[in-house]
Amino acid sequence: MRPNSELFLVLGWLWSAPLAFGYFCAWWAQQHGRSALGWFLFGFLLLPVAGLWLLAINGDDRDGRGESKDKSIGRGDLLATRKDVI
């Protein structure tokens, strides 16, 4: 019995978008010090919810004028600041 090639094509398209978005969520989480596996599963299983959640989290990184908040700790004129370590 030969498998239906159209079925495999449709299943490939249905799984590729959640898999790609799960990978993107895992990459984003790793860049921001969060659980990559947790965000991969969240993005893979609940794609629309995870997308909105990422937009909300990234929106918190800006101040009222739309500029990025400075998250460094300490004074900028000293050598041992958080920006030098991370």
Secondary structure as UniProt FT lines:
FT   HELIX           5..31
FT   TURN            32..33
FT   HELIX           36..45
FT   HELIX           47..59
FT   TURN            60..61
FT   TURN            64..65
FT   TURN            76..77
FT   HELIX           82..85
//
